[in-house]
Amino acid sequence: MDKKAIEYHIRGLLEAIGENPDREGLRETPKRVAGMFEEVFEGISYTNHEIAEMFGKTFEESADDTQTAVVMKDITVFSYCEHHMALMYDMTVNVAYIPKGRVLGLSKIARICDMAAKRLQLQERLGRDIAEIISEATGSSDVGVKIVGSHSCMTARGIRNASSKTETRTYCGAFKEKRDLQELLD
């Protein structure tokens, strides 16, 4: 990430909106924004495959005949809409998968969701990215992802509908046909 270029352009943006980037409250703003961008857009630096490798620590699952689903709910993330660079917030992610001999460390599920969200995103793509990464990391094609969130491009501008929420669901493998698996995400 080119932090110096970000600083330069943020200074120009401040000027373009009629602000004085040399006034006391704004002098350090370009540098602060560049630092923030480096943090909140960290996921841009990695492919889904690289994220799966980074957070793909798995453990052997017992080899009995029961089929257990792993479900993690209410993982909190935020992202930025690629259309307006507006904040997508109050986002919760529910993830479920059926292990195929190995289970993913629980903290890794939350880390995968967080890193995938640290990109300019669409909520629909974020769900697909999380499902793809979980699938690769676990070796399971049976993955479901539900995301519910608020979009400031809806709540703070445009229509200004402050109570609106967007819900997306991504179903892979057995989750596509089996309603009982889909219900695990609720």
C-alpha positions in Angstrom: 0.0 0.0 0.0 1.4 3.4 -1.0 0.8 5.5 2.1 2.6 8.6 0.7 0.3 8.5 -2.4 -2.8 8.2 -0.1 -1.6 11.2 2.0 -1.1 13.2 -1.2 -4.6 12.4 -2.5 -6.3 12.9 0.8 -4.8 16.4 1.0 -6.1 17.1 -2.5 -9.5 15.7 -1.5 -9.6 18.1 1.5 -8.8 21.0 -0.8 -11.4 19.8 -3.4 -14.2 19.9 -0.8 -13.2 23.4 0.3 -11.2 22.6 3.4 -7.8 24.0 4.4 -5.5 21.0 5.0 -3.1 23.3 6.8 -5.5 24.2 9.6 -4.7 22.8 13.0 -7.3 20.0 13.0 -6.5 18.8 9.5 -2.7 19.0 9.4 -2.2 15.4 10.3 -5.4 14.1 8.7 -3.7 12.8 5.5 -1.2 10.8 7.5 -3.9 9.5 9.9 -6.2 8.4 6.9 -3.2 6.7 5.2 -2.6 4.7 8.5 -6.3 3.9 8.8 -6.5 2.7 5.1 -3.5 0.5 5.7 -5.4 -1.2 8.6 -8.9 -1.4 7.3 -7.9 -2.4 3.7 -5.3 -5.0 4.8 -7.3 -7.8 3.1 -6.7 -6.2 -0.3 -3.1 -7.5 0.0 -4.2 -11.2 0.1 -6.0 -13.5 -2.2 -8.7 -15.9 -0.8 -6.1 -18.7 -1.2 -3.5 -16.8 0.8 -6.1 -16.1 3.6 -7.0 -19.8 3.7 -3.3 -20.6 4.1 -2.8 -17.9 6.8 -5.8 -19.0 8.9 -6.1 -22.6 7.9 -5.0 -24.3 11.1 -7.1 -27.4 11.4 -7.4 -30.3 13.9 -8.3 -33.9 13.3 -12.0 -34.7 13.9 -13.1 -37.9 15.5 -13.8 -40.6 13.0 -17.2 -41.8 14.1 -20.2 -42.0 11.8 -22.0 -38.9 13.0 -22.0 -35.9 10.8 -21.5 -32.8 12.9 -21.9 -29.3 11.6 -19.6 -26.5 13.1 -21.6 -23.3 13.5 -20.2 -19.9 14.6 -22.6 -17.0 14.9 -22.5 -13.3 15.5 -19.0 -12.7 14.2 -18.7 -8.9 14.1 -17.0 -7.3 11.0 -17.1 -4.1 9.1 -16.2 -3.3 5.6 -16.4 -0.5 2.9 -18.7 -0.6 0.0 -16.8 -0.5 -3.3 -19.5 1.7 -4.9 -19.3 4.7 -2.6 -16.4 3.7 -0.2 -19.1 4.0 2.4 -18.9 2.1 5.7 -20.8 -1.2 6.0 -21.3 -1.6 9.7 -23.2 -3.5 12.4 -22.4 -6.5 10.3 -22.7 -10.0 11.8 -21.6 -13.1 10.1 -22.8 -16.6 10.8 -20.7 -19.4 9.4 -21.5 -23.2 9.2 -19.7 -26.1 7.6 -19.6 -29.8 7.7 -16.1 -31.1 8.6 -14.5 -33.6 6.3 -12.1 -35.2 8.8 -10.6 -32.0 10.1 -12.0 -28.9 11.9 -10.8 -25.4 11.7 -9.6 -23.6 14.9 -12.6 -21.5 16.1 -10.6 -18.2 16.2 -9.6 -18.8 12.6 -13.2 -18.6 11.5 -13.5 -15.1 12.9 -10.1 -14.1 11.5 -11.1 -15.3 8.1 -14.3 -13.2 8.2 -12.4 -10.2 9.4 -9.6 -10.4 6.8 -12.1 -11.0 3.9 -14.0 -7.9 5.1 -10.9 -5.7 5.0 -11.3 -5.0 1.3 -13.5 -2.8 -0.8 -16.5 -5.1 -0.9 -20.0 -5.9 -1.8 -21.8 -7.8 0.9 -22.8 -10.5 -1.6 -19.1 -11.0 -2.6 -18.0 -11.0 1.1 -20.2 -14.0 1.7 -18.9 -15.8 -1.3 -15.3 -15.0 -0.3 -15.8 -16.2 3.3 -17.4 -19.5 2.0 -14.6 -20.0 -0.5 -11.9 -19.5 2.1 -13.6 -21.7 4.7 -14.1 -24.4 2.1 -10.4 -24.4 1.1 -9.2 -24.2 4.7 -11.4 -27.1 5.9 -11.5 -29.2 2.8 -15.3 -29.2 3.0 -17.5 -28.1 0.1 -20.5 -27.9 2.5 -20.4 -24.3 3.8 -23.1 -21.7 4.5 -22.6 -18.0 5.3 -25.2 -15.5 6.4 -24.4 -11.8 6.7 -26.6 -9.1 8.1 -25.5 -5.5 8.1 -26.2 -1.8 7.7 -24.8 0.2 4.8 -24.1 3.9 5.3 -24.8 4.4 1.6 -28.4 3.6 2.5 -28.5 5.0 6.1 -26.6 8.2 5.9 -27.0 9.3 2.3 -29.3 8.8 -0.6 -32.5 7.4 0.7 -31.4 7.9 4.4 -33.3 4.9 5.7 -31.5 4.5 9.0 -33.2 1.3 10.0 -32.6 -0.7 6.9 -30.5 -3.9 7.1 -29.2 -6.0 4.2 -29.1 -9.8 4.6 -27.2 -12.1 2.3 -26.8 -15.9 2.3 -24.3 -18.0 0.5 -24.9 -21.8 0.3 -22.3 -24.3 -1.0 -22.5 -28.0 -1.3 -25.1 -29.7 0.9 -26.3 -26.3 2.1 -27.8 -25.5 -1.3 -30.5 -28.2 -1.0 -30.9 -29.0 2.7 -33.2 -26.6 4.5 -32.2 -28.0 7.9 -28.6 -27.0 7.2 -29.7 -23.5 6.0 -31.6 -23.1 9.3 -28.3 -23.5 11.2 -27.4 -20.0 10.1 -30.5 -18.5 11.7 
